Amino acid sequence: MLQIFIKNMEYPDCRKVIETQMRKIGITFKALNANEVELDDNISKQQVLDLQLALIPNGLAFIINKKSRLIEKTKLLIRDFLNSSNEKSITELFDYIQEKMKCRISYLNKIFLEETETTIDNYYSSKKIEKINILLQGGGMSLTKIEASQYKGHLRYMTQLKNVS
């Protein structure tokens, strides 16, 4: 079994893109999870290269090193955490990440900052703002309703959103 880790798989459409590209190339796979694909053993090097090249125009890429894998897994956990609940603190996020990743948040935050030029906290804040923007644009909710229903006590995010919008 060959495992390939893929960068930038933050949205559900990415999975469809990968499945489509693998079918075009004739690659069969055992599993496609989050940012990881388990391929059959009988895949050729040329098929792997073709897949890698096919993903690039879609903003997707193979993750080669361990640090990049840690970053992508952390981003995925942040997205899952953000979608699972509305009112959790940054401390709860850090605890969640440490539990899932089995390593200290200080280590992860250091690597995250080196690789992305932002901290886990700032990345989480930006994703939270992005989620609020989506609710504003697609959900027809007002800023007041979003704050009241989902972000009580999180005026920092609402203030940032007002500054960004």
Order of alpha helices (4+ residues) and beta strands (2+ residues): beta-alpha-beta-beta-alpha-beta-alpha-alpha-alpha-alpha-alpha-alpha
